[in-house]
Amino acid sequence: MTVRSSTPAPWTSSSRSFAYIRGALTDLTTENTPLIRGLRRGQHTFDGIIRTADTAGFGPGVQIESPTIERVVVHHVRPRDEEP
């Protein structure tokens, strides 16, 4: 007998709350930088995790996509802002 629940798995609910973001360093502003969890800056680009409710704080030049569980975990354990 298989029992199925109509309640979504915890990861499903969490994945809707967060988004993976990446873009050029020029897309970062003093207003949107604090919205990024586990910010990782490269020589020309950045990436991190944001709440889906915060996507409006970023311009059209960034890429926003559904995160993998690995990305959420990695970016949540990073310091608030990691410099290269």
C-alpha positions in Angstrom: 0.0 0.0 0.0 1.4 3.4 -1.0 0.4 6.5 1.1 0.6 9.8 -0.7 0.3 13.2 1.0 -1.1 16.2 -0.7 1.1 18.4 1.5 4.2 19.6 -0.4 7.6 18.4 0.7 9.5 21.0 2.8 12.0 21.5 0.0 9.2 22.3 -2.5 7.9 25.1 -0.2 11.4 26.4 0.4 12.3 26.4 -3.3 9.4 28.7 -4.0 10.6 31.2 -1.4 14.1 31.6 -2.8 15.8 32.2 -6.2 19.3 31.9 -7.4 20.6 35.2 -8.9 23.7 36.0 -11.0 24.7 39.0 -12.9 27.4 41.5 -13.6 29.0 43.4 -10.7 27.6 46.6 -12.2 24.1 45.3 -11.5 24.8 45.5 -7.7 23.6 48.6 -5.9 23.7 49.7 -2.3 20.0 49.0 -2.2 20.0 45.5 -3.6 23.3 44.1 -2.3 21.9 43.5 1.3 19.1 41.4 -0.3 21.5 38.7 -1.4 22.4 35.8 0.9 25.8 34.3 0.5 26.9 36.9 -2.0 29.9 35.7 -4.0 31.7 38.2 -6.1 34.0 37.2 -9.0 36.2 39.4 -11.1 33.2 40.6 -13.2 30.2 38.7 -11.9 28.3 37.9 -8.7 25.9 35.2 -7.6 23.8 34.3 -4.5 20.4 33.5 -3.2 17.5 36.0 -2.8 14.0 35.7 -1.5 11.6 35.6 -4.5 9.8 38.6 -3.0 13.0 40.6 -3.5 13.3 40.0 -7.3 11.9 43.4 -8.1 15.0 45.0 -6.5 17.1 43.9 -9.4 17.3 45.2 -13.0 16.7 43.3 -16.2 20.5 42.5 -16.6 20.5 39.8 -13.9 19.5 36.1 -14.3 17.1 34.8 -11.8 16.2 31.1 -11.7 14.9 28.4 -9.4 17.7 27.3 -7.1 18.9 23.8 -6.5 19.0 22.6 -2.9 22.8 22.6 -3.1 22.9 26.3 -4.0 20.5 27.2 -1.2 22.6 25.4 1.3 26.0 26.7 0.0 24.9 30.3 -0.1 23.2 30.2 3.3 26.3 29.0 5.0 28.5 31.7 3.4 29.2 35.0 5.1 26.8 37.8 4.3 29.2 39.2 1.6 32.2 37.4 0.4 34.9 39.4 -1.3 37.3 37.7 -3.8 
